Amino acid sequence: MILPALTEAKSPYWRPIKYSLFPPLGLATLAAYCDADDEITLQDEHVETLQLNDDPQLVIIQVYITNAYRAYAIADHYRSKGCYVCLGGLHVTSLPEEAMPHADSIFIGPGEDTFPQFLKDLKQRRTQKIYTSQQRTLHSIPPIRRDLIRRNLYLVPNSIVVSRGCPHHCDFCYKDAFFEGGRSFYVQKADEALAEIDRLPGRHLYFLDDHLLGDRKFAAALFDGMQGMNRVFQGASTVEAILRGNLIEQAAAAGLRSVFIGFETFSNHNLQQSNKKQNIGKDYTEAIRRLHDLGIMINGSFVFGLDDDNEDVFKRTVDWAVNNGITTCTFHILTPYPGTALYKRMQQQGRLLHSNWDLYDTRHVVYRTNGLSAEQLERGYNWAYRNFYSWRNITSASLAHTELKHMLKHFAYAGGWKKFEPLWNFIIKTKGLNQMLPLLEAILSKVPGRQTLKHGPLQHSFN
């Protein structure tokens, strides 16, 4: 089982630490359907050199858009040796006709129902060329084969996924294409998710779900079951879910310390054009206040290049993020992924510049822009990253908090993540990345009591 490196992960302009965070859970999940006596190796090119001189009976390759060419080359290599090769993943689902010449079988959509069927067919020597997901459920799936994951190579080996998809339908998101033909959002049983959590050592968890709070009943049961587990965790949510009810308070009580939020844009026109209805009319500032009152750090996601953007969008976005104490930001250049509504619309409008998938990495302009030139867009994108993560703005954003401990956590988290590249590279090369987990857990841990500044006491609400 192989996860080829994304093209950008091998670029000298990208950060090795960014691609050493999470193990390939999708492949480890599929491995759980294999027989106990099957000999399986799991290789992730982001953290190791691939060993391609073997002669396995079966090769499974996960394909994303910017590793597609690499995946096809590996597939062709193994097929030339007589190995049976399967391709699956987001890109294969979006463009099956492109993938088919490189594989003996391809998988369309999630694989919880199709991969077990394929294994049965393989034993009976009656495999199909295409396996398309029909049944969408996570109930009673086998435990992930975490024994195949080399934990020491990842900063966050305790990553977990307890749902599939998302209840929303943003035009630029791959989700609708991947889950076409069935349910596009579904969850595990809460007790099964809790059992998987209980298997994981240490304290820290990272939920890789697109929307951890997307199913309120499930999320409430999950957070209730996590009470007393002494976990600290990170995940993703929407502004809407944070503002609604008391679910975010339940998450904080269970150990949520950092959340990824897709703010994307401040323009209602851009939100409407992108079908991001869950953000329209929502008070971003109130959501931030609520999170900060709970002591939850924020990773804000923003998209540049939507049709209502102009030259000042970069400075406005950075200034807003700094003034509101956003801990980290992820910026993107709008990218029309194949299979999305955005891709289809731009294709119809003749706005796509090419199909070089290596450049569909959210940092290159691959479409005809409106309002901004391609040069302005790429220059502004690079400026936003440099400016937001300058020491000056890391300090300013830290000081936007009202409590000293939150200021210090913000400074340590943002500065440590972005400003110590040589140290991260050294730790990665010496294969000691997992040894940094205690430090991450300490930064994310709960801060009780009161804190005193030189101007007087500050009452703590940091959880």
C-alpha positions as CSV (number, residue, x, y, z in Angstrom):
1,M,0.0,0.0,0.0
2,I,1.5,3.3,-1.2
3,L,0.9,7.0,-0.7
4,P,3.0,8.8,-3.3
5,A,4.3,12.2,-2.3
6,L,2.3,15.2,-3.4
7,T,4.4,17.2,-5.9
8,E,4.5,20.3,-3.6
9,A,5.9,18.1,-0.7
10,K,9.1,17.6,-2.7
11,S,9.4,21.2,-3.7
12,P,12.3,23.2,-2.1
13,Y,9.7,26.0,-1.4
14,W,7.5,23.8,0.8
15,R,8.0,22.7,4.4
16,P,8.9,19.1,5.2
17,I,7.1,19.4,8.6
18,K,3.8,20.1,6.9
19,Y,3.9,16.7,5.2
20,S,5.1,14.8,8.3
21,L,2.0,15.5,10.3
22,F,-0.4,12.6,9.7
23,P,-0.1,9.0,8.6
24,P,-2.1,7.6,5.7
25,L,-5.2,6.6,7.6
26,G,-7.1,5.7,4.4
27,L,-4.7,3.0,3.5
28,A,-4.5,1.7,7.0
29,T,-8.3,1.5,7.1
30,L,-8.4,-0.6,3.9
31,A,-5.7,-2.8,5.3
32,A,-8.0,-3.8,8.1
33,Y,-10.1,-5.7,5.6
34,C,-7.3,-8.0,4.6
35,D,-6.7,-11.4,6.1
36,A,-4.8,-11.6,9.4
37,D,-2.0,-13.7,7.7
38,D,-1.6,-11.3,4.7
39,E,1.8,-9.7,4.6
40,I,1.3,-5.9,4.2
41,T,3.7,-3.0,3.9
42,L,2.4,0.6,4.1
43,Q,4.7,3.2,2.5
44,D,4.3,7.0,2.7
45,E,6.7,8.8,0.4
46,H,6.3,12.0,2.4
47,V,8.3,10.5,5.3
48,E,10.4,7.7,3.7
49,T,12.0,6.6,0.5
50,L,9.8,4.2,-1.4
51,Q,11.1,0.7,-1.9
52,L,9.9,-0.3,-5.3
53,N,12.2,-3.3,-6.1
54,D,9.8,-5.8,-4.5
55,D,7.4,-8.1,-6.3
56,P,4.1,-8.0,-4.4
57,Q,1.0,-9.8,-5.6
58,L,-1.1,-6.7,-5.0
59,V,-0.4,-3.0,-5.0
60,I,-2.8,-0.4,-3.7
61,I,-2.0,3.3,-4.5
62,Q,-3.9,6.3,-3.1
63,V,-4.2,9.2,-5.7
64,Y,-4.6,12.9,-5.0
65,I,-4.5,15.5,-7.7
66,T,-0.9,16.6,-7.2
67,N,0.5,13.2,-6.8
68,A,-1.4,11.8,-9.8
69,Y,1.5,11.7,-12.2
70,R,3.8,10.1,-9.6
71,A,1.1,7.6,-8.7
72,Y,0.6,6.6,-12.4
73,A,4.4,6.1,-12.8
74,I,4.5,3.8,-9.8
75,A,1.5,1.9,-11.0
76,D,3.0,1.5,-14.5
77,H,6.3,0.3,-12.9
78,Y,4.5,-2.5,-10.9
79,R,2.2,-3.5,-13.8
80,S,5.3,-4.0,-16.0
81,K,6.5,-6.5,-13.4
82,G,3.2,-8.4,-13.5
83,C,1.8,-7.1,-10.2
84,Y,-2.0,-6.5,-9.8
85,V,-2.4,-2.7,-9.3
86,C,-5.4,-0.8,-7.8
87,L,-5.9,2.9,-7.8
88,G,-8.3,4.9,-5.7
89,G,-8.8,8.2,-4.0
90,L,-10.1,11.7,-4.8
91,H,-8.5,12.1,-8.2
92,V,-9.4,8.6,-9.4
93,T,-13.0,9.3,-8.5
94,S,-13.0,12.6,-10.3
95,L,-11.3,11.4,-13.4
96,P,-11.7,7.6,-13.7
97,E,-11.0,7.6,-17.5
98,E,-7.6,9.1,-16.9
99,A,-6.7,6.6,-14.2
100,M,-8.0,3.4,-15.8
101,P,-5.1,2.8,-18.3
102,H,-2.7,2.7,-15.3
103,A,-4.6,0.1,-13.2
104,D,-6.0,-3.3,-13.2
105,S,-8.9,-2.1,-11.0
106,I,-9.9,1.4,-9.8
107,F,-12.1,2.4,-6.9
108,I,-14.7,5.2,-7.2
109,G,-15.7,6.9,-4.0
110,P,-15.0,5.6,-0.4
111,G,-13.8,2.1,-0.1
112,E,-15.5,0.6,3.0
113,D,-17.9,-1.4,0.8
114,T,-15.9,-1.9,-2.4
115,F,-12.6,-3.0,-1.1
116,P,-13.9,-6.0,0.8
117,Q,-15.8,-7.0,-2.3
118,F,-12.7,-6.6,-4.4
119,L,-10.7,-8.9,-2.0
120,K,-13.4,-11.6,-2.4
121,D,-13.3,-11.2,-6.1
122,L,-9.5,-11.4,-6.2
123,K,-9.5,-14.7,-4.3
124,Q,-12.0,-16.1,-6.8
125,R,-10.1,-14.6,-9.8
126,R,-13.1,-12.6,-11.1
127,T,-12.1,-9.0,-10.4
128,Q,-13.8,-6.1,-12.0
129,K,-12.2,-3.1,-13.7
130,I,-14.3,-0.6,-11.8
131,Y,-15.6,-0.7,-8.2
132,T,-18.1,2.0,-7.4
133,S,-19.2,2.7,-3.8
134,Q,-22.9,2.1,-3.2
135,Q,-23.3,1.5,0.5
136,R,-22.3,4.4,2.7
137,T,-21.8,3.3,6.3
138,L,-19.1,3.3,9.0
139,H,-21.0,1.0,11.3
140,S,-19.0,-2.0,12.4
141,I,-15.9,-1.3,10.3
142,P,-12.8,-3.2,11.6
143,P,-10.2,-1.4,13.7
144,I,-7.6,0.6,11.7
145,R,-4.3,-1.3,11.2
146,R,-2.3,1.2,13.2
147,D,0.4,-1.5,13.6
148,L,1.4,-0.7,10.0
149,I,2.1,3.0,10.8
150,R,5.6,4.0,11.8
151,R,4.6,6.4,14.6
152,N,8.0,7.9,15.1
153,L,7.9,9.4,11.6
154,Y,4.9,11.7,12.3
155,L,4.3,14.6,14.6
156,V,0.6,13.6,15.0
157,P,0.4,9.8,14.8
158,N,-2.9,9.9,16.8
159,S,-4.9,11.1,13.9
160,I,-8.5,9.8,13.6
161,V,-11.5,10.1,11.4
162,V,-15.0,9.3,12.8
163,S,-17.1,10.5,9.9
164,R,-17.0,10.8,6.1
165,G,-17.7,13.9,4.1
166,C,-19.5,17.1,5.1
167,P,-23.2,18.2,5.3
168,H,-22.4,21.3,3.2
169,H,-21.9,21.7,-0.6
170,C,-19.3,24.3,-1.3
171,D,-18.7,24.7,-5.1
172,F,-14.8,24.5,-4.7
173,C,-14.8,21.4,-2.5
174,Y,-14.0,17.9,-3.8
175,K,-16.5,16.3,-1.5
176,D,-19.6,16.2,-3.7
177,A,-17.6,14.6,-6.5
178,F,-16.1,12.0,-4.2
179,F,-19.4,11.0,-2.6
180,E,-21.6,11.3,-5.7
181,G,-24.2,8.5,-5.9
182,G,-24.8,8.1,-2.2
183,R,-24.8,9.8,1.2
184,S,-22.2,12.6,1.3
185,F,-22.0,12.8,5.1
186,Y,-22.3,10.0,7.6
187,V,-20.7,9.1,11.0
188,Q,-19.6,6.2,13.0
189,K,-21.5,4.9,16.0
190,A,-20.3,6.9,19.0
191,D,-19.3,3.9,21.0
192,E,-17.2,2.5,18.1
193,A,-15.5,5.9,17.7
194,L,-14.8,6.0,21.4
195,A,-13.4,2.5,21.3
196,E,-10.9,3.6,18.5
197,I,-9.9,6.6,20.6
198,D,-9.3,4.3,23.6
199,R,-6.8,2.3,21.6
200,L,-4.6,5.4,21.0
201,P,-1.7,6.0,23.4
202,G,-0.8,9.4,25.0
203,R,-3.1,12.4,25.3
204,H,-3.2,14.2,22.0
205,L,-5.6,13.5,19.1
206,Y,-6.2,15.1,15.8
207,F,-9.6,14.6,14.2
208,L,-9.2,14.8,10.4
209,D,-12.9,14.9,9.8
210,D,-14.1,17.7,7.4
211,H,-16.6,18.8,10.0
212,L,-16.4,17.2,13.4
213,L,-19.5,19.1,14.7
214,G,-21.5,18.4,11.6
215,D,-23.8,15.8,13.1
216,R,-24.9,17.3,16.4
217,K,-26.3,14.2,18.0
218,F,-23.2,12.2,17.2
219,A,-20.8,14.9,18.3
220,A,-22.6,15.4,21.6
221,A,-22.4,11.7,22.3
222,L,-18.8,11.6,21.3
223,F,-17.8,14.6,23.5
224,D,-19.9,13.2,26.4
225,G,-18.0,9.9,26.1
226,M,-14.6,11.6,26.0
227,Q,-15.2,13.2,29.4
228,G,-12.7,11.9,31.8
229,M,-10.4,10.5,29.1
230,N,-7.9,13.4,29.8
231,R,-7.5,14.0,26.1
232,V,-6.5,17.2,24.2
233,F,-7.6,17.3,20.6
234,Q,-7.8,19.4,17.5
235,G,-10.5,19.3,14.8
236,A,-12.5,21.2,12.2
237,S,-15.8,23.0,12.3
238,T,-17.8,25.8,10.7
239,V,-18.7,29.2,12.0
240,E,-22.4,28.2,12.0
241,A,-21.8,25.2,14.2
242,I,-19.7,27.2,16.7
243,L,-22.5,29.8,17.0
244,R,-25.3,27.3,17.4
245,G,-26.3,25.8,20.7
246,N,-23.7,24.7,23.3
247,L,-21.9,22.0,21.2
248,I,-18.7,23.9,21.2
249,E,-18.8,24.2,25.0
250,Q,-19.2,20.4,25.1
251,A,-16.2,20.0,22.8
252,A,-14.1,22.3,24.9
253,A,-15.0,20.3,28.1
254,A,-14.0,17.1,26.3
255,G,-10.6,18.6,25.4
256,L,-10.9,20.6,22.2
257,R,-8.0,23.1,22.2
258,S,-7.6,24.1,18.5
259,V,-10.1,24.3,15.7
260,F,-9.8,24.7,11.9
261,I,-12.4,27.0,10.5
262,G,-13.2,27.9,6.8
263,F,-13.8,31.6,7.0
264,E,-12.7,31.7,3.3
265,T,-13.8,35.3,2.4
266,F,-15.5,38.4,3.9
267,S,-17.6,39.0,0.7
268,N,-21.2,37.8,0.7
269,H,-21.0,37.8,-3.1
270,N,-18.1,35.4,-3.0
271,L,-19.9,33.2,-0.4
272,Q,-23.0,33.1,-2.6
273,Q,-21.1,32.3,-5.7
274,S,-19.2,29.5,-3.9
275,N,-22.5,28.1,-2.4
276,K,-20.9,28.5,1.1
277,K,-24.3,29.1,2.6
278,Q,-23.3,28.1,6.1
279,N,-21.2,31.3,6.3
280,I,-23.6,33.8,4.9
281,G,-24.9,36.3,7.5
282,K,-22.8,34.7,10.3
283,D,-20.9,36.8,12.7
284,Y,-17.3,35.7,12.4
285,T,-16.2,38.0,15.3
286,E,-18.7,36.5,17.7
287,A,-17.6,33.0,16.8
288,I,-14.0,34.0,17.5
289,R,-14.9,35.5,20.8
290,R,-16.8,32.4,21.8
291,L,-13.8,30.2,21.0
292,H,-11.3,32.4,22.7
293,D,-13.5,32.6,25.8
294,L,-13.2,28.8,25.9
295,G,-9.4,28.9,25.4
296,I,-9.6,27.3,21.9
297,M,-7.0,28.4,19.4
298,I,-8.1,29.0,15.8
299,N,-6.6,28.0,12.4
300,G,-8.4,30.2,9.9
301,S,-8.7,29.1,6.3
302,F,-9.0,31.8,3.6
303,V,-9.3,31.6,-0.2
304,F,-7.9,34.3,-2.5
305,G,-9.0,34.7,-6.1
306,L,-12.8,34.6,-5.9
307,D,-14.4,36.9,-8.4
308,D,-15.2,39.7,-5.9
309,D,-11.6,40.0,-4.7
310,N,-9.5,43.0,-5.5
311,E,-5.9,44.1,-4.7
312,D,-6.6,45.0,-1.1
313,V,-8.0,41.6,-0.2
314,F,-4.6,40.3,1.0
315,K,-4.0,43.1,3.5
316,R,-7.6,43.2,4.7
317,T,-7.5,39.5,5.4
318,V,-4.1,39.5,7.2
319,D,-5.0,42.6,9.3
320,W,-8.4,41.1,10.3
321,A,-6.8,37.8,11.3
322,V,-4.1,39.6,13.3
323,N,-6.5,42.0,15.0
324,N,-8.8,39.1,15.9
325,G,-6.0,36.9,17.4
326,I,-6.2,34.1,14.9
327,T,-3.4,31.8,15.9
328,T,-2.5,30.3,12.5
329,C,-3.8,30.8,9.0
330,T,-4.0,28.6,5.9
331,F,-4.2,30.7,2.7
332,H,-5.2,29.2,-0.6
333,I,-5.4,30.4,-4.2
334,L,-8.8,29.3,-5.5
335,T,-8.3,26.0,-7.3
336,P,-10.9,24.3,-9.5
337,Y,-10.5,20.6,-8.8
338,P,-11.9,18.2,-11.4
339,G,-15.4,17.0,-10.5
340,T,-16.3,20.1,-8.5
341,A,-19.1,22.5,-9.5
342,L,-16.4,25.2,-9.7
343,Y,-14.4,23.2,-12.2
344,K,-17.5,22.5,-14.4
345,R,-18.5,26.2,-14.3
346,M,-15.0,27.4,-15.3
347,Q,-14.7,24.7,-17.9
348,Q,-18.0,25.9,-19.5
349,Q,-16.8,29.5,-19.3
350,G,-13.4,28.6,-20.9
351,R,-11.5,29.9,-17.9
352,L,-9.3,26.9,-17.3
353,L,-5.7,27.5,-18.4
354,H,-4.4,23.9,-18.4
355,S,-4.7,20.4,-16.9
356,N,-1.2,20.1,-15.4
357,W,-2.3,18.6,-12.1
358,D,1.1,19.2,-10.5
359,L,0.2,22.9,-10.4
360,Y,-3.3,22.4,-8.9
361,D,-1.8,22.9,-5.4
362,T,-3.6,26.1,-4.2
363,R,-0.5,28.2,-4.7
364,H,-0.6,28.5,-8.5
365,V,-3.2,30.3,-10.6
366,V,-4.6,27.7,-13.0
367,Y,-7.7,29.7,-14.3
368,R,-8.5,33.0,-15.9
369,T,-9.0,35.5,-13.1
370,N,-11.4,38.3,-12.6
371,G,-10.5,41.5,-10.7
372,L,-6.9,40.4,-10.1
373,S,-4.3,39.4,-12.6
374,A,-2.6,36.0,-12.1
375,E,0.6,37.8,-11.1
376,Q,-1.2,39.9,-8.5
377,L,-2.9,36.9,-7.1
378,E,0.2,34.8,-6.7
379,R,2.2,37.8,-5.4
380,G,-0.5,38.7,-2.9
381,Y,-0.9,35.1,-1.7
382,N,2.9,34.9,-1.0
383,W,2.8,38.3,0.7
384,A,-0.1,37.2,3.0
385,Y,1.9,34.2,4.3
386,R,5.1,36.2,4.8
387,N,3.3,39.1,6.5
388,F,0.9,37.1,8.8
389,Y,3.8,34.9,10.0
390,S,6.2,37.8,10.6
391,W,7.4,38.1,14.2
392,R,5.7,41.4,14.4
393,N,2.3,40.0,13.5
394,I,2.7,36.9,15.5
395,T,3.4,39.2,18.5
396,S,0.5,41.5,17.6
397,A,-2.0,38.6,17.2
398,S,-0.8,37.1,20.5
399,L,-1.5,40.4,22.3
400,A,-5.0,40.5,20.9
401,H,-6.0,38.1,23.6
402,T,-7.1,39.3,27.0
403,E,-5.3,36.7,29.1
404,L,-1.6,36.2,29.6
405,K,-1.6,32.4,29.2
406,H,-3.5,32.6,26.0
407,M,-1.0,35.2,24.7
408,L,1.9,32.9,25.6
409,K,0.2,29.8,24.0
410,H,-0.6,31.7,20.9
411,F,3.0,33.0,20.6
412,A,4.5,29.6,21.3
413,Y,2.2,27.7,18.9
414,A,2.4,30.1,15.9
415,G,6.1,30.9,16.4
416,G,7.1,27.3,16.9
417,W,5.1,26.1,13.9
418,K,6.5,28.6,11.5
419,K,9.7,30.1,12.7
420,F,12.0,27.1,13.5
421,E,12.3,25.4,10.2
422,P,16.0,24.2,10.7
423,L,15.0,22.6,14.0
424,W,12.0,20.8,12.4
425,N,14.1,19.6,9.5
426,F,16.8,18.3,11.9
427,I,14.1,16.4,14.0
428,I,12.6,14.9,10.8
429,K,16.0,13.7,9.5
430,T,16.8,12.1,12.9
431,K,13.4,10.4,12.9
432,G,12.5,11.9,16.3
433,L,9.4,13.8,15.3
434,N,7.1,11.9,17.6
435,Q,9.3,12.9,20.5
436,M,7.9,16.5,20.1
437,L,4.4,15.3,21.2
438,P,4.8,16.1,24.9
439,L,5.6,19.7,23.9
440,L,2.5,19.9,21.7
441,E,0.4,18.5,24.5
442,A,1.8,21.0,27.0
443,I,1.0,23.9,24.7
444,L,-2.6,22.6,24.1
445,S,-3.2,21.7,27.8
446,K,-5.8,23.3,30.0
447,V,-4.8,26.4,32.0
448,P,-6.7,26.8,35.2
449,G,-6.8,29.5,37.8
450,R,-5.9,33.2,37.6
451,Q,-3.0,35.0,36.0
452,T,-1.5,38.3,37.1
453,L,-0.3,41.0,34.8
454,K,1.6,44.1,35.9
455,H,-1.7,46.1,35.6
456,G,-3.6,43.7,37.9
457,P,-5.3,40.3,38.0
458,L,-7.1,38.7,35.0
459,Q,-9.8,36.1,35.7
460,H,-9.1,33.0,33.6
461,S,-11.7,31.2,31.4
462,F,-9.0,29.4,29.4
463,N,-9.8,25.7,29.1
